[in-house]
């Protein structure tokens, strides 16, 4: 345990470690301290007693002290389980993960003489475990939600191509927003994780409106070329007003005293703005080369046109 603590002390993210060994060395020093002896002699007593009996005597003295619970915070009363209290220089989960990996390497390279099972505990470690569960859970939720929304779009438009087109603005929005989050070094916390699922429902609304009106206007005017200018009148105006109102509606959260509220307000407003622009420009750009395949229908030739 002492060698393990000395190895931990070499890690730059570890500030201090405390264990039963520290209590044992300190108690041995206090019990053998001699005021008249040289400091070098007394310093030799700050060590683990050389015999098992000596260790037992020191522990007996520690058990008899007034605050004996302090001892049993480091070891169980039957001396079968012991704690090593590791204090890090920061509460960053990445630092905790680095220490966990370093301890695992140490145990692999220095197998204990007896069968010993090492387990982690503590708030910082629980945060690491919780974060892993949250990230994997949110990733599974995002993936399954994406598939469900895609199937709904295919059923709604009764077309595989239109279903895929409806998913493009939200795919672009999610990729851009969360790419910027990683690029800016923003932590993947609860608000950011929850927003990944909300983005699906918010971003697909504009695409549904745009594609359905594109269908109707193309059928009415006979071609996408004629319908496109009409799309950027009432339909585009309605989508733009909707996006602007909702985006502005989330901005008061930027004035909230809590950081998570600021995060939600900023990213929801940004998500609405990006999905709005992606719908108007990305879908219209893609529909232009695909119009003859997806939108345009052959209108019946009238009797006047035949003449």
N, C-alpha and C positions, 0 to 999 in steps of 0.2 A: 504493500500500500504506500509505503514511503517512496519507493522508486517510482511508482505511478504518479504520485503528487509532484515529484521532481520533474518528471517528463511533462506534466501539465503546465508547470511553471514556465517552461520554455516556449509554450504556445503564446503568441502575441495577443490573442484575444482573451486569454485567461488572466484575470487580475489576481486571484487568490484562491486557494483551496484549503479546506479545513477537514480534519478527520479525527478518528480515534487516536491515531499516531501522534498528532499534535498535542492532544490532551495528555497522552502518556508521557511524552518527552517533557512537557511543561511541569507535570506533577512530579516526575522523577527529579527534575532540577530543583524544585522547591523543597522536596523532602531531604535532599542531600546537600543543600546549599550551606556553605560554611563562611561566615562573615570574615573570619581571619585568614581564610585561604586566598591565594592569588586568583585573579579573575579567570586565568587559563584553566586552573583546576576546576573551578565551579562550572566553567563552560563545558567541560567534559561530561558533566552530569546531565546536560541537556541532550539526552539520547535515550534510546530504547534499552531497558535493562537486558543484560546478556543472557539471563536464564528465564525459563518459564515461571519459576517461583517468584523471581523478582518482578516480573510483569504482573503476576497475580497480586502481589502485595501492594503495588501501586494502584491497581484497580480497586482493591479493597479500601484503600484510603479515599479514592475518588467517590466510591459508593457511600462513604460515610459523611461526605461534606453536606453542607446545608442545602445547596442547590444541586442535588444529585440528578435532578431531571436534565440538567445541562449535559451530563454524561450520556444519558439514555436518549438524547436527541441524535447521538452519533453511533450508538450501538444498542441492540436489543438487550433485554435483561438476561437472556440466556447466552449472549455473546455468539450468536449464530449468524446474525446479519449486522452489517455495518454500513454507514453512510459516508460518502465523500461529498462534502458541500463545495461545489465549484461556483465561484463568482466570476462572471464575465465582465469585460470592460464596457460592453454595450448590451442592449436588449435586442439586437438585430437577430432575426431568425437565421440569417445566413451564417452568422458567427456561431450560433448554436449548432447548426448542421455541420460546420467545419470541426467543432469540438467532438461531436458524436462520431464523425468519421475518424478523427485522430485517435479517440479512445478505442474504437473497434480495431484499428490497425495495431495499437499497442497490445491489446489482448491477444490478437492473432500471433504477434511476434514474441510475446512474453506469456506463454500459457502458465496459469497458476499451478502450484504443486498439488492442489486439491481441486475437486470438482466444484467450481464456483460459478454461480450464475449472476451476471451483471445486468442490472436494469436501470433505466433512466426515470427520473421523476422531476417535479418542479414545474413552475409556471412557464418558464421560457421553453422548456421541452414540450410541454403540452401545447403551446402556441405553434410549434413546428409540426406536431402531429395533426393539430386542427387545421393548419394551413394546407397540409398535404391532402387531407380529406376534403377540404373546401374546394381546392383547385381541381382535384379529380372529379368531385361531385358536380361542380359547375361546368366542367368540360363535358361530362357525360350528359348533363342537362341541356347544354347548348347544342350538342350534336344531335340528340334525340329530338329536341324542339325544331331544329333546322329541317330534319327529315319529315317531321309531322307537318310543318308549314309548307314544305315542298309538295307533299302529297295533297294537301288542301288546295294549293294553287292549281295543281294538275286537274283535280276534280272540279274546281270552280270554273276554270276556263275550258275544261274538257279538251285539253291539249298539252302534250308534254313540252313542246317548245315554249308555249306561253307560261307554263309553270316555271320553267327554267329562267325565262326572261324576268318574271316577277321576283325571283330570288336574287337577281344580280345587284339591284341597288342596295339591299341590306347586306349582301356579301361584301360589296365594296365598302360600305359604311363600317362594318365590323372590322374588316381588315385595316382600314385607314385609322380608325379611332384607337384600336388596341395596339396597332403598330406605333402610333404616336405615344401611347402610354409607355410602352417599352423603351422607345427612343429617348423619352424625357426622363426615364428612371423613376417613374411613379410606381409606388408599391401596389401590388395586386391585393387590395384589401376588400372588405365586404361590399362597400358601395360599388366598386368597380366590377366585382364578380356578379353582383345582382343585375347590373346594367347590361351585362352580356345577354341575359335572357330577355330583358325588356326591349332590347334593340330589335329583336326579331319582329315583335308585334308592332312596334312603332314604324319601322322602316318599310314594311311591306304594304302598308295602307296606301301610300302614294302610288306605288307601282300598280296596285289593283285598279285604282281610279284611272290612271293614265292609260293602261292597256285596254280597259273596257271601253273608254271613250275613243281610243284609237280604232278599235274594231267598229264601233258604231259610225264614226265619221268617215272611215274608209268605205264602209258599205254605202253610206249616203252619197258620197262624192265620187265613188267609183275607183279611186286610186289613192294611195298614200301620199303621192305628190300633191294632190289637191287637198287632201285632208290635213296635211302637216301644218299649213298656216293656220287652219282653224283650231288645231290642237293647242296652239300657243296664244289663243285668245281666252275664251271662257274656261276651258279645262285647266290650262296652265295657271290662269289667274286664281282659280279656286284652290288649286293645290298650293300655290305660293302663299295665299292668304292663310290657309290652314297651317302651313309650316311656320310662318312668321308669328302667328298668334300663339301657337304652342311653344315655340322657342322663347319668345318674350315672357310667356307665362312661367317658365322655370327660372328666369333670371333673378327674381327676388330671393331665391335660395342662396345666391352669392353673398347676400348680406347677413346670413344666419351666423350666429356665434360658433356653431359646431362645424368642424372641418368636413365630416361626412356629408352634411347638407350642402356645403359649398361644392363638394365633388359631384354630388347628384345633380345639382343645378347646372353646373358647367357642362358636364358630359351629356346630359339629356338635351340641353339646348344645342350643343354641337352635333349630336346624333341627328336631331331633327333637321338641322340646316344641311348637313352632308347628304342625308338620304333624299332630301328635297332636290338638291342640285343634281345628285346622281340619277334620280328618276327623270328629270326633265331633259338632261343632256345625254346621259348614257343610253337610256332606252330609245330616245329619238334617233340617236346615231346608229344604234343597232337595228332599229326597225327599217331604216332606209334601204340597206342592202337585202334585208330579209322580207321586205313588204310583199313582193310577188309570191313568195312561198307561203307566207303566214296570213296576210291581211287581204290582199286584193282578190276579188271574185269577178268572174266574167258576168257582166250584166246582160240580160236578155236584149236582143236587138229589136227595136220597135219597128212598126210598119213604116213610119216616116223615114227612118234611117235606111231601110231597105231600098226605098225609092231614091 
